[in-house]
Every structure is written in structure tokens, then in C-alpha cells.
């Protein structure tokens, strides 16, 4: 059985080598592969986040590689991007787990010699200060926006407003779930799902949609989710 990381690598590799959008790739991949619901949600989030932060991720990779990043084998690049994302942005994944998993995945997908490169590069990145904006990084790379868009905003709004826009668009999007109205009504749903850790707020656009205010990680194993009474939404 393939791990979540391996499937994320395969999906992003497809994204880099086709003209398909990520949502279409997800749908096609899940139709062709037997992926359980919990893993699907993790795969979707991880692949989106890696591509969202590609500018900053690739900056740190370029600064710790001995040769140009565009000369890397496609799957090797994705493995490094995945592990670098986990090192920089995912506090729930221990550093050693991010590095060791990337090394093992490289051995599996490529070869043992290349896994040594992966280990060395990721350990260098893990030792670097990735939380502070380096002087040599360009603003559009740090914020992970296309240069043309960043320059357009600079001309239109000025530097301060452009940085505020980048911070706004890089803020986490609220997690949204959808109640299965055919199986459970609002009152029963709220009564059964909310506890001290899980808090929801109904959206204005639909009485079946709820923004998750807290307890999002607990929802993945919630009995109502496992019974199909609600689903996670990409809105």
C-alpha cells in the first residue's frame, strides 16, 4: 500500500508534467487508485500547500544544492519539495521523520546514491533559519507569488499595501465541512458533533456548510464523518 507521501509525490509529478489543473489530477488519481477518505484529505492538503509555497521552498533548496534545481530529476525535485515543506511549515511532523521518510522514498523511487544527496540537502535546510526572511531572497519568492503579479501589485498599490495583500492571501483558509442534509438535520448534527474541542459556525451562503473554528484534526476520526454524515469541502 502506498504511503500518503508517495501519492503526493506522484500527484505533483503529474501536475508538473501535464497541463491539467490540480483538482482534475486529484479526481483522476482517486478514481484510478484505492485511497481511503482520511488519506485523500491529507493528500489534497499536502499537495496544495507544497504548490502554494513553492517559491519559498525552492529558494531554500536552490541555496543548499550544489547544482541547478532545474537539472534535478522530476521526482527527486518533488520529494525534496515535500520534505522541505514539512521542515519549514508543518510543525506536527518531527524533523527526523520528514528527512528519514524522504530518504526512504528516494531509495524506493530512485536509488540509494541519490538518497544520500537528499539526506545531506535536507539536513542543511533543517540547520538553517527558515523562519526569518533572508536578505538575498526576493519578496515574490518569500511570499510565493508569481513575479509578474507581485510587480503588478507594486505598481498599483505600492510596497506596503502589496505586502499586506500577500500576507492576507497567505493566511490559512478556514476549514469548511458540508453536512449531508439527506441523512441528518442541523440541530442533530450540532448536538452530536460539537464538544469542548470541536466548534463550528454555520456559513451565510448555505445552511449545510460550516466553518470549523477549532478541533479540525479531530473531525477526521469523528463517527459522523466515518458514517458519511459530513464531508470536507474545497470552496
Phi, psi and omega in degrees: 000132182287143176282165176300316181300315181298320181289325175297317178300316180296319182292314180291327175299319176297317181301318181290336188248010175223178177258008181286147175282162188296322181297318178296320179297316177304310183300315180296318182296316182289333175290326185270345183232144180276093183244125181289164188298319181298314180293324179303313181297318179295319180296315180297313181297312182298313182294321177296315184293320179298316179290326179297322184255020184303322181301310181289319179302312183291331176300310181292326176296312181301326183279355180234009175260150180270355178218166184303141183295330181284357176265355181288150171300140184309312182290329177296317178301314183294319177300316179294320180295318178299311182294322179294320175303314181296321180293321186272317193248335187258095183289344181282342180262119177301146182303316182297326180291320178298315183290311183297322179294320179294320178297313180296319180293325177293319176300320183288316185273329186238263179199168184294321181299316180293331179296333177293321176297315180301314179300314182294314182296315182292326177292326175295315180296320180295334179274346182276162175272099183263000180269340180256135182293116179293150181297326186277350180279139177280151185302318183293331177288316181299317180277349180061050172241152176301141182302319182298322180288318179299316180295323178297316179295321178302316181291325185276321188242346185088170188294311184298313181294324179296316178296324178294320178297317179297316179298320181296310183289341177270356178291145181302135176281134180303137176289131182239137175239157180240124177283137175281098186294342180281343185246337183204141179270172186301310185298315179294322181298309181297319181299322185273336188260329185276135172217198183296335185260331183256123178228133182237158171225130182290138180281161179282335187283332182201142180280000176263351183254142181223134171275137181271114182274330177198158176082022183303319183292333180288338183292332182299330182251012183288139180306324180294324178291316182294336178269000178081022181274348170207162180222159176276141186244147174251093188248000000 
